[in-house]
Amino acid sequence: MLWPFNHFRKPRIAPRGTIEAIYGMIVTQAREPLFYRDLGVPDTVNGRFDLLVLHLWMVLRRLKSIEGGTSLSQALFDRFCDDMDDNLREMGVGDLTVPKRMQAFGEAFYGRAAAYDLALTAGEEPLAQALSKNILNGEGIENAQRLALYARSVIAALAGLDEAALQNVSGVGSSGVGWKFPSPTSLATGLDTSP
């Protein structure tokens, strides 16, 4: 039976386990050694942050398109912020400096997300250029093209998932989520330039 006042309820927030599982997958994928070893992503704090932001952006852009996705996206972004805060404190950043650094992280995320959104709609080369600038320090366009190819394959895979699959935390995958990122291993061999 439908209750007439259901629309006055607060939006349902995703279970903490769902957020933890999805965020855990993002972090695990961003730490994939191939990105650093074969694609020129700097194996530094900044390089790891930029790769984490790329994966978070791809997942958030898909989640925003589903019913209830705004609250799920916000919870996932909040988890990212909590993780960044925890990492700063573990690195010994003082309490007075943490808010300034968190603001810088937020600005970096939103700046990159806007650049990636714009580049994604403009075509393959603009996305590679944006990835080169933000992740590869403006170097290695070939590696940036591989990263762009990978990003497009992730976006396509996420687009192919229905809402239930995106939020499935039944333990189907090793991460506790019913889906996973496409493997980046094919990127190590280079781009297929055949017509």
C-alpha positions in Angstrom: 0.0 0.0 0.0 1.3 3.4 -0.9 1.2 6.0 1.9 0.3 9.5 0.8 3.0 11.2 2.7 6.0 9.0 1.7 7.4 11.9 -0.4 7.9 13.9 2.8 10.4 11.4 4.2 14.1 12.0 4.1 15.8 10.4 1.1 17.1 6.9 1.9 20.8 7.0 2.5 22.8 4.1 1.2 24.0 1.6 3.7 27.4 2.2 5.1 28.5 -1.2 3.7 27.6 -0.1 0.2 29.7 3.1 0.5 32.6 1.2 2.0 32.6 -1.5 -0.7 32.4 1.0 -3.6 35.0 3.2 -2.1 37.2 0.2 -1.4 37.0 -0.8 -5.0 37.9 2.7 -6.2 41.0 2.8 -3.9 42.1 -0.7 -5.0 41.7 0.1 -8.6 43.6 3.4 -8.2 46.5 1.5 -6.6 46.8 -1.0 -9.5 50.6 -1.1 -10.1 50.2 -1.1 -13.9 49.1 2.5 -13.9 52.4 3.5 -12.3 54.7 0.9 -13.8 53.5 1.0 -17.4 51.5 4.2 -18.0 53.8 6.8 -16.4 51.5 7.8 -13.6 53.9 9.2 -11.0 54.1 6.9 -8.0 53.8 9.8 -5.6 51.2 11.1 -3.2 49.9 13.5 -5.9 49.9 10.7 -8.6 47.9 8.4 -6.4 45.5 11.2 -5.5 45.0 12.0 -9.2 44.3 8.4 -10.1 41.9 8.1 -7.1 40.1 11.2 -8.3 39.8 9.9 -11.8 38.1 6.7 -10.6 35.9 8.5 -8.1 34.8 10.9 -10.9 33.8 8.0 -13.2 31.8 6.3 -10.5 30.1 9.5 -9.3 29.1 10.5 -12.8 27.3 7.2 -13.2 25.7 7.2 -9.7 24.2 10.6 -10.3 22.2 9.3 -13.1 20.2 6.7 -11.1 17.2 7.2 -8.8 18.5 8.1 -5.4 21.9 8.5 -6.9 22.4 12.0 -5.5 22.4 10.8 -1.9 24.6 7.8 -2.8 27.0 10.1 -4.6 27.2 12.5 -1.7 27.8 9.6 0.8 30.6 8.3 -1.5 32.2 11.8 -1.8 31.9 12.2 2.0 33.8 8.9 2.4 36.5 10.2 0.1 36.8 13.4 2.2 37.0 11.3 5.4 39.8 9.2 3.8 41.7 12.3 2.7 41.3 13.8 6.2 42.6 10.5 7.8 45.5 10.4 5.4 46.6 14.0 6.2 46.5 13.2 9.9 48.5 10.0 9.5 51.1 12.0 7.6 51.4 14.3 10.6 49.6 17.4 9.2 48.6 19.6 12.1 45.0 20.2 13.1 45.2 23.9 12.0 46.5 23.0 8.5 44.0 20.1 7.8 41.1 22.4 6.8 43.2 24.3 4.3 44.5 21.1 2.8 41.0 19.6 2.6 39.8 22.8 0.8 42.6 22.3 -1.7 41.6 18.6 -2.2 38.0 19.7 -2.8 39.1 22.4 -5.3 41.3 19.8 -7.0 38.5 17.3 -7.3 36.0 19.7 -8.6 38.4 21.3 -11.1 39.5 17.9 -12.4 35.9 16.6 -12.6 34.8 19.7 -14.6 37.8 19.3 -16.9 37.0 15.6 -17.5 33.3 16.3 -18.0 34.1 18.9 -20.6 36.8 16.8 -22.3 34.6 13.7 -22.4 31.9 15.5 -24.4 34.5 17.1 -26.7 36.1 13.8 -28.0 38.9 11.4 -27.5 41.9 13.8 -27.9 40.6 16.4 -25.4 40.1 13.7 -22.7 43.7 12.5 -23.3 44.9 16.0 -23.0 43.0 16.6 -19.8 44.4 13.3 -18.3 47.9 14.2 -19.5 47.7 17.6 -17.8 46.1 16.4 -14.5 47.7 13.0 -14.0 50.9 12.8 -16.1 52.2 16.3 -15.4 51.7 17.3 -19.1 54.0 14.5 -20.4 53.5 11.2 -22.2 50.6 11.8 -24.6 50.7 8.1 -25.6 50.1 7.1 -22.0 47.4 9.7 -21.7 45.7 8.2 -24.7 45.8 4.8 -23.1 44.4 6.3 -19.9 41.6 8.0 -21.9 40.8 4.6 -23.6 40.7 3.0 -20.2 38.4 5.8 -18.8 36.0 5.4 -21.7 35.9 1.6 -21.2 35.1 2.1 -17.5 32.4 4.7 -18.3 30.9 2.3 -20.8 31.0 -0.6 -18.4 29.4 1.5 -15.7 26.7 2.7 -18.1 25.9 -0.9 -18.9 25.0 -1.6 -15.3 21.5 -1.2 -14.0 20.6 0.5 -10.8 20.4 -2.7 -8.8 23.8 -3.9 -10.0 25.4 -0.6 -9.1 24.2 -0.8 -5.6 24.5 -4.6 -5.2 26.5 -5.4 -2.1 25.5 -9.0 -1.8 29.1 -10.1 -1.9 29.2 -11.2 -5.5 32.6 -9.7 -6.1 35.7 -10.0 -3.9 35.1 -6.4 -2.9 31.6 -7.1 -1.7 30.0 -5.3 -4.6 28.4 -7.1 -7.5 30.5 -5.3 -10.2 34.1 -4.4 -10.7 36.2 -2.1 -12.8 37.5 -3.4 -16.2 41.0 -4.6 -16.1 43.6 -2.1 -17.2 46.1 -4.9 -18.3 45.4 -4.4 -22.0 46.7 -0.9 -21.7 50.2 -2.1 -21.1 50.5 -3.4 -24.6 49.6 0.0 -26.1 46.8 1.4 -28.3 45.5 -0.5 -31.2 46.1 1.8 -34.1 44.7 -0.4 -36.8 41.8 1.0 -38.8 
